[in-house]
C-alpha cells in the first residue's frame, strides 16, 4: 500500500474520495476490469482501478470492494494492490498519462540466478501486454529455474499508449 505522508486534507476531499469509491463500485466496468473516474469540483479526486487480465468480473468486483475498504484515506494520493486488482486515487489526474509516482509492493522476491533469461521473458511479457489490445493490456510468461518456476505477469492500464506501457 502507498499513502503519501504528512498532508492535511479537508472534509470535502474525504467526502469526494467516498463518492468516487461508491461510484466505482456501482458503475465500474468489471468485464474489462478497468475504470477511471473523478469526483468533486473544488477539491477533485481522480481514481482508477485495474483488475488482473485473467480474473472474472465477479472476482474483480470483490477485489475492488476489499480495496476500497483498506486503502488509506488520509492523504491526497494513495494506492493499494492485491493479487487480483489495484486501486489508486490522487488530487491530480493521471488519465491517459504514464504515472510511475506510485510503485507497487511486490511479494515473493527470489534470487534470480539466470537473470538474462528472466529479463528476456520479462521484456517479451511487457511487449505482448503493451500490444495485446485496447481493453486488456495484459500478458503472462514463465521462466523455469533449477528448483523454481517463476510466473511473470505484465499489465498496463488501457488508457495509456502502447509506447508508455
VMD Tcl script that draws the C-alpha trace (Angstrom):
set ca {
  {0.00 0.00 0.00}
  {1.16 3.51 -0.76}
  {-0.09 6.52 1.20}
  {1.52 9.94 0.88}
  {2.51 11.29 4.28}
  {2.12 14.44 6.39}
  {-0.69 16.05 4.44}
  {-3.69 17.91 5.70}
  {-6.81 17.07 3.75}
  {-10.20 18.67 4.02}
  {-13.52 17.04 4.83}
  {-14.60 17.95 1.26}
  {-11.72 15.91 -0.16}
  {-12.51 12.94 2.10}
  {-16.15 13.14 1.02}
  {-15.08 13.19 -2.64}
  {-12.97 10.06 -2.04}
  {-16.04 8.27 -0.64}
  {-18.22 9.43 -3.56}
  {-15.56 8.29 -6.04}
  {-15.28 4.82 -4.48}
  {-19.06 4.37 -4.33}
  {-19.32 5.39 -7.98}
  {-16.61 2.93 -8.98}
  {-18.31 0.11 -7.08}
  {-21.70 0.88 -8.63}
  {-20.65 1.84 -12.16}
  {-17.24 0.22 -12.69}
  {-16.64 -1.90 -15.76}
  {-15.84 -5.24 -14.15}
  {-15.96 -7.06 -17.51}
  {-12.93 -5.18 -18.83}
  {-11.50 -4.86 -15.32}
  {-10.67 -1.18 -15.68}
  {-12.37 2.07 -14.84}
  {-11.29 5.61 -14.18}
  {-13.42 8.36 -12.76}
  {-13.36 11.60 -10.80}
  {-15.43 13.21 -8.10}
  {-15.88 16.79 -6.98}
  {-15.02 20.14 -8.49}
  {-13.24 22.29 -5.92}
  {-11.08 19.57 -4.45}
  {-11.47 16.94 -7.14}
  {-10.33 13.36 -6.64}
  {-9.25 11.22 -9.60}
  {-9.21 7.47 -9.28}
  {-8.86 4.25 -11.19}
  {-8.96 0.55 -10.65}
  {-7.40 -2.21 -12.69}
  {-8.06 -5.89 -12.28}
  {-5.67 -8.57 -13.44}
  {-6.40 -9.51 -17.03}
  {-7.27 -13.12 -16.26}
  {-9.77 -12.68 -13.40}
  {-13.56 -12.91 -13.69}
  {-15.81 -9.87 -13.35}
  {-17.05 -11.29 -10.02}
  {-13.51 -11.63 -8.67}
  {-12.72 -8.14 -9.95}
  {-15.69 -6.53 -8.19}
  {-14.93 -8.36 -4.92}
  {-11.30 -7.27 -5.07}
  {-12.27 -3.65 -5.71}
  {-14.68 -3.75 -2.76}
  {-11.88 -5.01 -0.49}
  {-9.50 -2.39 -1.88}
  {-11.94 0.45 -1.10}
  {-12.15 -0.80 2.49}
  {-8.40 -0.99 3.08}
  {-6.91 1.91 1.10}
  {-5.55 4.89 3.01}
  {-8.00 7.81 3.10}
  {-5.81 10.31 4.94}
  {-3.73 11.61 2.07}
  {-4.07 13.31 -1.29}
  {-2.61 10.31 -3.11}
  {-2.85 6.63 -2.27}
  {-2.74 3.20 -3.90}
  {-3.25 -0.37 -2.84}
  {-2.50 -3.65 -4.60}
  {-3.89 -7.13 -4.19}
  {-3.22 -10.25 -6.24}
  {-6.29 -9.59 -8.38}
  {-6.55 -5.79 -8.57}
  {-5.17 -2.38 -7.77}
  {-6.91 0.84 -6.77}
  {-5.47 4.32 -6.62}
  {-6.59 7.91 -6.27}
  {-4.95 11.31 -6.45}
  {-5.68 15.01 -6.42}
  {-4.10 15.14 -9.91}
  {-5.45 13.44 -12.99}
  {-3.26 10.70 -14.42}
  {-5.80 9.57 -17.02}
  {-4.10 8.75 -20.34}
  {-0.70 9.58 -18.81}
  {2.09 7.31 -17.70}
  {2.33 7.71 -13.93}
  {5.20 5.97 -12.16}
  {4.98 8.01 -8.98}
  {3.24 5.19 -7.13}
  {5.03 1.85 -7.42}
  {3.61 -1.46 -6.22}
  {4.91 -3.58 -3.43}
  {5.88 -7.00 -4.76}
  {5.69 -10.10 -2.58}
  {7.76 -13.20 -3.06}
  {11.14 -11.89 -4.12}
  {13.53 -14.65 -5.10}
  {17.15 -14.58 -6.10}
  {17.39 -14.98 -9.86}
  {20.43 -16.98 -10.91}
  {19.79 -16.67 -14.65}
  {18.91 -13.00 -14.89}
  {19.44 -12.93 -18.66}
  {16.66 -15.46 -19.25}
  {14.39 -13.73 -16.75}
  {14.92 -10.35 -18.44}
  {14.17 -11.87 -21.86}
  {10.86 -13.26 -20.61}
  {10.08 -10.00 -18.81}
  {10.71 -7.99 -21.98}
  {8.53 -10.37 -24.02}
  {5.68 -10.11 -21.49}
  {5.87 -6.30 -21.42}
  {5.81 -6.11 -25.23}
  {2.90 -8.52 -25.51}
  {0.95 -6.67 -22.81}
  {1.52 -3.30 -24.48}
  {0.25 -4.59 -27.83}
  {-2.45 -7.02 -26.69}
  {-5.46 -4.86 -27.50}
  {-7.34 -1.79 -26.38}
  {-9.30 -3.25 -23.43}
  {-6.93 -5.58 -21.56}
  {-3.24 -4.84 -21.89}
  {-2.12 -7.99 -20.15}
  {0.28 -10.89 -20.76}
  {1.87 -13.73 -18.82}
  {5.11 -15.67 -19.22}
  {7.08 -18.25 -17.28}
  {10.74 -18.77 -16.51}
  {11.97 -22.14 -15.30}
  {14.90 -22.18 -12.94}
  {16.58 -25.22 -11.42}
  {14.22 -25.51 -8.46}
  {11.55 -22.90 -9.16}
  {9.17 -21.79 -11.87}
  {8.53 -18.03 -11.87}
  {5.41 -16.55 -13.42}
  {5.87 -13.09 -14.91}
  {2.70 -11.03 -15.26}
  {2.69 -7.71 -17.11}
  {-0.22 -5.32 -17.36}
  {-0.88 -1.69 -18.14}
  {-3.96 0.45 -17.73}
  {-5.82 0.54 -21.06}
  {-5.91 4.35 -21.10}
  {-2.19 4.74 -21.82}
  {-0.43 4.24 -25.13}
  {1.44 1.07 -26.10}
  {4.68 3.08 -26.06}
  {4.09 4.23 -22.47}
  {3.10 0.71 -21.46}
}
mol new
graphics top color blue
foreach p $ca { graphics top sphere $p radius 0.5 }
foreach p [lrange $ca 0 end-1] q [lrange $ca 1 end] { graphics top cylinder $p $q radius 0.2 }
display resetview
